[in-house]
Amino acid sequence: MSANKIALPPIGTLEDWQKAHQALLVKEKELTRAQDALAAERRRLPMVPVEEHFNFTGPEGEVSLVDLFQGRRQLIVYCAMLEPGAAPCQGCSMVMDNIGHNIVHVNARDTTFVFTSPAPQGEIIALQKRMGWDTPWYTDHDRRFADAFDAGKGFAVNVFIRDDDNRVYRTYFTTDRGAELFDTNFRLLDLTPYGRQETWEDSPQGWPQSPPFEWWRMHDEYDT
């Protein structure tokens, strides 16, 4: 193939496309049902009491883990990678880009979503202002919370529930590609012929690809 020739899918008839699409649709429906079954199993996980006390700093001052619930029954915490004085993680930033007004719909189901990271509030607020984010974001001092709930120096998603006496329980945890559930940008690219255009993907010969992580940018940096 010429270096300047664009790789494209093979051309087929409408009948060819309909037949292939119908076969794919059967598999997509199977996947949807499998995901529903997995979610049902997730809802039946036991919960574990959170015995340790955790303090955070938010825009209004010091708060506890119970305070992060904001009066709601359930809490999702994304431990983000933002150390004091460090550049923000581009992957975590894509997650923040994708939350947007979704948080309002989550709140309507008695659930709160927040970010935490070790950076002080001044740095967090400055970054939120720059990027146009307004999802609640709290300082996790010395990464105590992240270390206790398996994020370490990386990122993680933890889910909690509280009872009528404000006792908090952990119900779920995921990290790595498990956190892609927030990344609508990947879901959209997965619909396209070229996909995410990353080197790990199983794509036809000649498809445009580059290493993951390297092409990611803060959303205000792509033009530069």
N, C-alpha and C positions, 0 to 999 in steps of 0.2 A: 504493500500500500504506500502511496506517495506520502511524504512527510507532511504535505499541506492538504491532503485529502481528508475530509471529515468522515469518521466512522459512523455509520447509521445502521439501524435494524434492517433486516431483509424486508423487501416489499412483498406483501401477500394480497390475496383477494379478500373481499369482505367476508366471504364464506370461510376462508382460512382463519381470519382474525376471530370471527364469532366462535368457531370451534375451539380454538386455543384459549380464548377468553372464558368460555363456558367451563372448560376443564380447570382453569385457574380459579374460577369462582367457586367451584366445589371445594377446592383446597382452602380457599380463604374462609369459607363458611365453617369448615372443620376447625380451622385455627381459632375463629371467633368462639365457637362452642368450647374449645379446649381452654381458652383464656377465661371464659365465664366459669368453668369448672375449677380452674386454679384460683380465681377470686373467691369462689365459695369456700374452698379449702383454707384460703388465707383468713377468711372471716371466722374460721373455727379454731385458729391457733389459740393456745392458752396465753394468758397475760402474766407478766412477771412484775412483782412490786418493785418500785424504784425507792430504795431505802436511803440513798445518799441525798444530801441537800445541795442544790445548785443555785448559784446567784449569777445573774446576767446584768449588763447595763444596756438600757435602751434610751431612746430620746428623752424620756421623762425621768430617767434615773435608774436606781437599782430595782430589779424585779427577781422573783423566784421562778422556778419551773412551772408552778401552778399558775402564776400570773401570765405566762405565755399563752395559756389556753384562752385568755380574754373572756372568761365566763362560759366558754363553749365546752362540750363534752369531750371532743376529740382534738388531737393536736398532731400535725405533721411538721417535723423539724428537718430542714436541709442544712447540714453542717457544710458550709462553703469554705473554699480555700482562699482566705484573705488574711495574711499575717500582718502584724504591725509594720508599716513602712514599705510593704512589698507591693508589687504590681498585682492586679486582680487576675484570677484564673479565667482564661477565656472560655473554658468549658462550663464552669459554674456560672459565668456571666450569660452564656446562652440559655441556661436554665432560667435565670432571672428575667431575661428578655421574654421568655415564653409564658411566664406566670401571668403578668398583666392583670386583666379584669377577671381571669379565672378564679382569683381568690374570692371574689364576691359570691360566685356560685357555690364555692366550697363552704363559705361561711353560712350560706343558707341551709346547709345540711349539718349544722351544729358542729362544724369543724374549722379549726384555725390552722393556717399555714404560715410558718416563719422561717427566716434564715438566721443562722448563727455563724460567727467566725471570731478569731482572736483580735482582729483589728479594733482599735478604739473607735468610739462613736464619731469623732470628728472626721476620721478617714472614711468611715462607712457613709456618713451623710453626704460628704463631698462627692463620693462616687455615685451615690444614688441620684444626686442632683445632676451630675454630668450625663448619666445614662437614662434619666427619666424613669427611674424605678421608685415605687412607693410601697412595696411589700415590706411588712415589719422585719427588721433586721437587728439582731442583738449581739452585743459583745460577749463572747465566751472566754472569760479570763483564763489565760494560760492553757487554753484548750482542755480544760477539765472535763467539760461535758462531752466534747468530741472524743477524748481518750476513753471516757467511761462507756461510750456507746459506739465504739468500733470504727470511728472515722479516722482517728490518729492524725497524721499529717495530711491526709487526703480529704475525701468528701464522703458523705453518707446520708442516707435518708432513714429517719426513725419515726415511728408512729406510737402515740401514747393515748391512753384513755384515763379519765378520772372518775372516781365514784362520788356519791353524794356527800362524802366526808372529805373531799379533796385529796384523797389518796391517789397517787399517780402510778400507772402501770404501763410497762412497755409491751407493745403487741406485735411490732413488725420492724424489720431492718432490711435494707438493701444498699448496695454500692456498685461501683463500676458500671457495667452496661445495664444493670437493673434500674439505674437512675435515668435511663434514656426515655422513660415514660413521660418526662417533662419536655422533651425536645421535639416540639412540633416540626421544627425545621428538618430533622431527620425523617420524620414520618412523611413529609411532603416530598422530599427527595427520593424516598423509597418507591414512590409512585411513578417516577420518571424512568425512561429507558437507561439513562446513564447512572441512575441511583445516586449514592453519596459521592461517587467518584473518588473513592479511597482504595488504596492498594490491597486491603484485606478482602475486598468484595469479590465474589465469583461473577465476573462480567465477561462478555465476549472479547476476543482479541481486538485490540485497537481502541477500546473504550478509553476516554480520558480518565486518568487516575493520578492521585498524589497521596503521600502519606497522611494519615489522620493527624489531628492536632496542629500540623504545620500550616494548614490553610485557614484555620479558625482565627477570627479577629474579634475584638470588641466591635459592637455594631456601628460605632462612629469612626472606625479605622479602615474600612474596606476601600474607600476611595483614595487612601493614602498609601 
